Each structure stands twice: as C-alpha cells, then as structure tokens.
Amino acid sequence: MVRDFIPKLIEESISIINLLNDKLSFILLFVLLGSGIFYTLKTKFIQFNFKNIWLALQEAFTDSDKSSQKISPFEAFAVTTASRVGTGNLAGVALALTLGGPGSIFWMWLTALLGGSLAFVESTLAQLYKKTDTTTNPTHFIGGPSYYIEKGLGSKGLGKVFAVLLVFVFGLSFNAVQSNTISQAVFNNFNVPTLFSAIILSILTALFIFKGLHSIAKISTIIVPVMAIIYLILCLFVIGKNITRLPDVFQLIFEHAFGLKAFGTGTFIGTITIGIKRGLFSNEAGMGSAPNAAASASTSHPVKQGFIQAFGVFFDTILICSATAFLILFSGVDFTDINNSGIILTQKALNTFFGDFGSLFLTICIFLLAFSSVLGNYFYAHNSLSFLSKKTSVHLLFKYSVIIAVFLGSIGNLPFVWSIADLFMTFLALINLYAIIKLHKILSVVVLDYRKQQAKNIDPIFKKENFKEYGDLDSW
C-alpha cells in the first residue's frame, strides 16, 4: 500500500506544482517584459551600446592576469556564460519548438533584447554592493541579489529568502538536471551505463569544487568559448548551405509569433509564455543568478561588468539559441513530434547534415557545456550560501550535497525536481526584479558617473566616497 501511495503522492504533487507554474508564468511574463521595457527606456537602450560593450570586453580580455588569484572580468563572464550555455541552448530551444512552435523563437529573441538591460542592471548592482569573500579567499569578491537586497534595500530577511531559493535551485536542482542530460546523452550514443557516468561526473565535480572558485573560473574560460564557437561554426555552415531558405524560416517564425498561424499550444499566449520561459531559462536575464558571478570580478567600475553581462545575454540567445533553431528548422525533422522533443530533436537535426559525426559532436558538446554549467551553478550557489552562513562546516556539507545531487541526477528520473526548480526559478526572478526596480535611483547615478567620466575621455574609475548615501560600499 505504501508503494502505491508514494508514487501517487509524487504524481499529485507534480500536478499541483505544474498548475502553480502555469499561473505564475503569466505574472512573470508581464513583470519580466515590463521590467525590461522600463530599464531599456531608463538607461536609454544601454544594452545596444555596442561600442561600450566592445570596450569592456577588450579591457576584460587584455587585463586577465593568468598568475593572479583574483577573478578577472573575462573569467566572471566565462562563468556566467558557462551556466547560461548548456542544455537550455541545445535541448531547451528544441523543446520550445515542439511545445510552442516556431513563433516561440521570436519571443525568446524579445526576452533577450529586453533582458540585456536587466542583465546590465543586476550585474552592475552586484558589482556595486559586492563584499570580500572571507570564507575561501580574501582576494575574491562575492555578491549578488541577496547582497544588494540587504545593502541597497535594507532587507536582510528578503535577501535570505532569495539566497535559500538560489542555493536549492542552482546548487541542487539544476545540477541534477544537467547531470541527467549528460548521462542520458552518453547512454544513448555510447550505451554507457548511467551509473558509470554518475561516478565519473561526481568525481570531476568534487575535483573542481574542492579546488575552489578560481579553478572553476579558469576551466570555464577554456571549455565555454571553444565548444560554443565550434558549435556556432557547424550551425553557420548549415545556414550558409541553406541561405536561400532563410527568408522562409523568418516568415515562419513571425507568422507563428503573432498568432497568424495556430500551433500545438492552441493559443497565442501559450506560444509567448513558452518562448519567454525557455528564453529566461537559457539566458537567465533578470533571474538574479548571473550577478552572483558578475560580483566576483575585479574591475575599475561596476558599469563595465554590466556591459559584459549584457553581451552574455546576446551571445547566449541571439547567437547560440538562434543557431539551434535554424539548424532544426532547416533540417526538415518533424519538430511537432513529442517523441523527438528536447535533445533528441537537436541530435536528429545535426545527423541530417553531419551524419554520425553530428551525434558524436553533440554528445561531447553536451558533456562539456552541461558540466561547465554544473560548475557555474555551484559558483552561484556558493555566493548565496556565503550570505547565509560563513561556517566552514556548512560550506563543506553543501559541497557534498552538490556531489550527491549530481550523482542522483545522473541515474534518476527528474520530473518532480524539474517542476520544483521551474517554480522556484519564477520566485527567484520575481524577487530579483522587484529589487532592481526599487534600486533604479542608485543605478541611474552610477551609470551617470560612468558616462560623465567617459565624456571627459577618462577611463571610468569608481570612487565610493562620491556615493556615501547609498549604503555599504566598503569593498570599493
């Protein structure tokens, strides 16, 4: 009787959580788009200031000191990109096409275009209110929404709620999902038992998280750019071969985006919701996750890291996600078939153009990008855990918990964990969006300080004595 009760309880719990997810999705839809429009206008379309983005990226790359134990702006960018670029780009886009149709891709684009402003804002605020990491390395900085909620809004309680949610979602749930994706891909392509993958992944995770945040930042600067660029090259090759069909693909996307043609969701709003949710899961703009890594960078002005993180959203969604969408739509694979959804659909699309090499490459790509996402997620969770507790024993227990989550995720079936993570992801985004809207005044002042210095042909440098009325800025 107990055996029947537990599965039934889990099934009913998933139904309730999915119902809550559906209801909250509409709220998140309007809040996310509204916040994006608000900051796009308030910052005068700052996410499209490609000149400053390029200057920030140049400085971040050239100032990376390989011998330093500090985390450079480029390494912080690589960590956030490591978390962004993973299953969301390869499997999430495919799932969006299956559930929401081609129109969902347009709404993913819109989420990124508006979300670039939110990524800029949250990362600038994270830099502004960062702290020295006394738990691991005094040369490192920590920060994120919990810190600017406490220091900027004066609400440590709400900061703790956010920190707890983020530790659970990114440290445990999302890492279980990422490891499950890896083990399933390896099993499907090489028939390697999931238990073997679980053991290998657990050992690799342990090696990096026990070596510290700096090792995670270093490995991210290697894995992410290399795999992302190779994947983009393959997709660009496909687009190049089918360039004459590109206008037809754009027409298909726009027709479905505005409800001119019905799709599987049956509703115009359903297509929008799926596109925005998959876009948010992929680029994380406004969710409050990327600022945890953005705060760790050692830079001369908070706005510089804001520009870099705004570019991260474009790189993730406008480039990588679009490449996956075009790959699938050009392949002719039936994306309406639910049996082809997710990573299987992307795999079949690659096989159409590259044969067995497509499967092999995608498996390697998933392994490396999803594993780098595990490390990036741990990086985020570490920062939030540091806000909750400085005790070494707590951090040690958390490291073991992450390893266990990776192991169990590799061998388990995750609908329950995924449903909870989706729900808590919505709460994270809503809390973070509330905080950054409330902090619009200090954000405007910091951006103005940057622009005034730049107008005088001065390389902007942040001086905390000019901002005494805006809270604790002791790490500057």
N, C-alpha and C positions, 0 to 999 in steps of 0.2 A: 504493500500500500504506500509506503514511504517512497519507493522507487517511482511510482506513478505520480505522487504528489509534487515532488521536486521539479521534474520536467514541466509539469502543468503550471507550477508557480512561476518558473522562469519564462514560459511562453506568455503568460498573462502579464507579467512584469514588462516584457518587451513590447507588448501591445499598448500598455499604458504609457510607457516612455515614448514610443513612436507617435502616439496621439499628442503628447505634450510637445514633441519635436515639431509636429505639423503646425500646431497652434502658435508656438513661439517663432517659427520660421517667418510668419507674416510680420510679426513685430520686428524681428531682426532685419527683415527686408527693408522696411521703411526707415528704421533707425540708421542702418548702415548707409543706405543711399542718401538719406537726409544729412548725415554727418559728413559724408564725402562731398556733397554739394556745398555745404556750409564752409568747410575748410578749403575747398577748391577756390571759392569766391573770396574768402577772407585772406588767404595767402596769395591772391592774385595768380592763381594757376601755377603755384610753385613747383608742382610735380612735373610740369612741362618745361622747366627752366633747364634745358639740356646742357647749356654752356656751364652752369654751376655744377650740375651733376658730373659732367666730364672732368672739371677741375678737381672736384672732390675725389673722384675715382683715381685720377692721376696722382694726386698727393697721397692717397691711401696706399696705392701700389708702390710708389717710389720710396715712401717712408717706412716700409716694412723692414724692420731690423731683425734678421734671422737669429742673431745672438741674444737678443733681448728677451727677457721673460715676460715683458708686457705684451698685451694682446693688441695688435695693430688694428687700425680701421678696416683694412682689407681682410684680415683674419676674422674680425667680427662679422663682416659682410659674408664671408665664406660660410661661417657657422649658420647664419640665418638662411642663406641660400641652401645649405645642406638640409635644413629642416623643411624648407619650402619645396625644394626639388626632389621628388620621390614618387610615392605611389599616387599622389594627387595628380601629377602631370601625366603619368603613364596609364594608370587604371582609372583615376577619377574622371578624366576627360571622356574616356570611353563609356563609363557609367552614365555620365551626363547625356551623351548622345543617345544611349539606349532608353533612358527614362524620360528625358526632356526633348529629345530630337535636336536637329541642327541649330534651332533657334537658341538653345541653352548656351551655345558658344558665344553668341553676341552678348548675352548677359554676363558671362564670365569676363569678357573684354571690358564691359562697362564697369564691373566691380573693380577691375584692375586700374582703369583710367581714373576713376574717382578715388579708389583705395590708395593710389600713390600719395595723395595728400595726407591720408590718415597714417600711412607708414612713415611719412616725413615727420608728422606731428608727434606721434607716440615715441619715435626714436630720438627726436630732439629733446623731448621732455625726460626721457630715460637718461640721456647724457647729462642733462641739467641737474637732476637730482640723484645722481649716482653716488655710491659710497665705496670706501676701500674695503676689500674682502679680507677680513681678519681671520676667517676660518680656514683658509687654504694658503693664500699667498698675498702678502702686503703690497706687492707690485700690481695686483689685479684690482679691477673695479667690478662692482656688482650693482645692479639696479633693475628697473622695470616698473610696470604699473603699480605694484604694491608699494614701491618706494615713493613714486610721485603722488600716489593717493594719500600716503601718510604725510609726506613733507609739503606737498602742494595744497591738498585739500584739508589736511589736518585730521584725517580719519584713519587711524591705525586699524580699527575694527574692520572696516571695509577692505583695507589692504590685506588683512589676514584672510578674509573670506576669499579674495582673489587668489592669494598665494596657495591656499589649500586646494582650490579648484585646479589651478595650473599644475601643481605637483601631481595630482591624480591623473589629469587628462594627458599631459605630455610625458611625465615620468613613467607612468604605468600603462594607461590605456592605449595611447597612440603607439607606444613602443611595442606593445603586444601585437597591435595591428601590423606594424611594419615588419616585425619578425615573422609573422604568419605569412605575409606576402612573399617574403624571401624563401621560406621553407617550401611553400606551395609551388613557387616557380621552379625551384631546384628539383623538386619531386616530379613535376610534370614534364620537365625537359630531360632530366638525367636519371629519373627513377631512384633518387637518393632518399632513403627513409627520413621522415621529418624529425625523428628522434636524433639522428646523426646531425642534421642541420641545427637542431636546438642546442646540442652540446657545443658545436663549433661557434655558433653565434654568442652563446653565453660566455665562452672563454674569451672571444675577441672583445666583447663588451666590457668584461671585467678588466682586461689588459689596459684599455684606454681610459675608463673612468677612474681607475685607481692611479693612473699616471698623472691625472689632473686635467684641468680645463685647457691649459696651454697645449697639451698634446692633441686634444680634440680639435682645437683651432688650427693647428699645423696640418693634421691629416685632412681636414675639410678643404684647405687651400689646394690640396693635390687632387683629391677624388672628384669634387664637385665640378670644377672648371673642365677637367679633362673629359669626363663622361658626358657632361652636358653638351660640350662642343662637338664631340663625336656624334652624339645622337642628333644634334641640330644639322650636322653635315649630311647625315643619311636622309633626314627629312627634307632638307633643301634639295638634295639630289632628286627625290621623288617629285617635289613641287616643280623643279626645273623640267623634268621629263613630261609633266602634265600641265605646263604653264598655260596652254590654250584653254584648259578647262577651269582655270582659276576664277574667271568671272561667273561661271555657272555655280561654282561652290559658294561664292559670296552671295549670289542671288538666293540660293537655297537657304543659307543661314539667315538672311534678312527676312525672307518670306515667313519662315517659321518663328522668328524672333518677335514679330509684331502680330502674330495670330492670323496671318493671311492664309496659312495652311495649318490644319489641325494635326496634332501628333498624339503619341501614346498617353500623355498626361491628360489629354482631353480638354485642357483649359490653358488659356493664355497665361494666367497667374502661375499655373503649375510649371510651365516652361521657365518663367522668370525665376521662381523660387529655386528650382533645381540648379539653374545656371549660377545664381548668386551663392548658393550654399557650396557648390563644388569649387567656385572661384575663391570663396573665403577659406575653404579647407586647404586649397592649394597655395595661395599667396599669403594668407594669414593677415592681410592688411586690416587693421582695426581690432584684431582679436586680442592683442596685448601679449603675444608670445615673442615676436622678434625683438621688441625693446629689451628683453632680458639679456640678449647677446649684444645688442647695439650699445648698451650701457657699459659694457666691458672694455670698449675700445679706448685707447689713449689718443686723444685728439685735441686740437687747439681751440675748437669752438663747437658747441653742441649741434649747430645747424649743419656742419659738414657731414656728420654721421646721418643726419636726417636725409640729406640729398642721396647719400649712398644707399640707404634703405628704400627710398622711393624708387631708385633704379632697380633694386631687387625685385620689386613687385612686377615691373615691366618685364624683366628678364624671365621671371617665373611664368607669368600668364600670357603676356603678349607674344613672347618668343616660344617657350617650351610647350605650353598648353596648346597654342595655335598650331605648332608643328605637328603635335599628336593628332589634333582634329583634322588637319588637312591630309595627313597620312591615311587616316581611316576613311575619310570621305572619298579620296582618290582611289583607294584600293578596291572598292566595289563590294567589300564584305558587308553582309547584312547586319547592320548595327541595331536593327529593331528586334533581333532575336535575343531574348533574355539569356539564353544559354551561351551566347557569345559575349556577354557583358564583361566589363572590367578588363583586367589584364589579358584575358583570353582574346578579346577583340583586338587589342593593340598588337598582340603577338601574331594573330592571323593576318593583320594588315601588313606587318613587316615581312611575313613569309611570302605574301603576294609579290613583293618586289625583290626580296633578297634570298628567298628560299630558306634552307636550313640555317644559313648564317644569321638570318633575322631572329630565329628562336634563340640561338646561342648568344648573340649580342644582347638581346633583350634580357635574358637571364642574368648575364654578367652585369648589365646596366642596373637592373632591379636590385641585385645583391649589393652593389657598391653604393648606389644612391639611397636605397632604403636603410642600409646600415649606417651611412653618414647621417641620415635622418634620426636614427636611434641616438647617435652621439649628440646631434644638435638638440634633440628633445631633452636629453639629460642635462645639457648645458642650461637650457631654460629653467628646468625644474630645480637645479642646484641653486640658481639665483633666488627663486621664490622660497625655497626651503631655508636659505640663509636669512631671509626676512623673518621666518617663523622661529628659528632656533639657531644658536651658534654652537650648540653642543656637538663635539666630535662624534659621540656615540650615536646621535640622531642621524648625522650625515652618513655614518658608516652603515647603519641599519637601512637607510634609504638606498645606498649603493647596492646592497644585497637584494633589496626589494626589486630594483630595476632589473638585475640579472635574472631573478626568478620570473618577472613579468615577460622578459624576452624568451626565456625557456618555455614557459607555459603557452605563450602566444604562438610559438613555433609549432607546437604539437596540437593546439586546441582549435575549437570552432568558436568564432568570436562574435556572433550576432548580438549577444547581450552586452558585452564590453563595448562594442562599436556603438550601440544605441545610447548607452550611458555617456560615452565620450562625446557623441554628437550633441546631446542635451547640454552637457556641461560646457562644451565649446560655445554654445549660444549664450549661456550665462556669463562666460568669460568676456565675450565680445560686448555684451550689453553693459557690464560694469565698466569695462575699459572705455567704451565710447562715452558713457556718462562722465567719466573722469576727465577725458581730454577735452570735451566740450566745456566743462566747468573751468578748465585751465587755459582758456583761449586768450586771456589777457596777458599772462606771462609769456605765452608762446609768441604773441604778436610783438612784445617788447624785445624778446631775444632775436627774432627774425629781423626786426628793425635795426638792432645793434649790428648784426651781420651786414646788412645792406648799407648802412652808413659807412662802416669801415671799408667795405668793398668800393663804394663810390669815391673814396679818397685814395684808391689804388693801394690800400693797405691789406695785407693778408690778415683776415679777421682772427682776432685773439679774444677769448672770453675773459673778462675780469669781474670776479664775483663781487668786488666792492661796489660795483655800479648797480647791483641787484639785491641789496641787503633786505629790502622789504618783502622779498618773495620766498622767504623760508631758508632752510638749512642747505647751503651750497658749499659745505666745508671741503668737499673733495676737489674743488677747483682752486 
